[in-house]
């Protein structure tokens, strides 16, 4: 049996280094909106929402729940794995604190998404979602007109 040549070892090391650099660059380029979009896609399939409405929703969500947003590293890793559809395999490998923090974030994100957008009141699944903002009363049956 023949061993690896020095050229093959250097090639493998260079390829591994290049892959690591590309993965790091990809992870560092994620924004908070990317995490929100990946989380929404995970639970609500492909939701059609414009970048402006998504950005406005993300800012409002972060303003209302600043302590529920995951740390930057956890958010970047989650965005990457959810984008690759590998979140289900990577989630059990997280430490318990990070897993609980991520689960809390996802629950609050979905709750706020239903409250702050017209997702539930759209005419059909192909109609784009719009950010309606924070409202004092979110009861769809409330009538504030005076008789």
Protein Blocks (a to p, Z undefined) as FASTA:
>chain_A
ZZddfklmmmmmmmmmmmmmmmmmmmmmpcfklmmmmmmmmmnopadddfklmmmmmmmm
mmmmmmlpccfklmmmmmmmmmnopmmmmmmmpcfklmmmmmmmmmmmmmmmmmmmcklm
pfbfklccddebjafblcfkbcfbdZZ
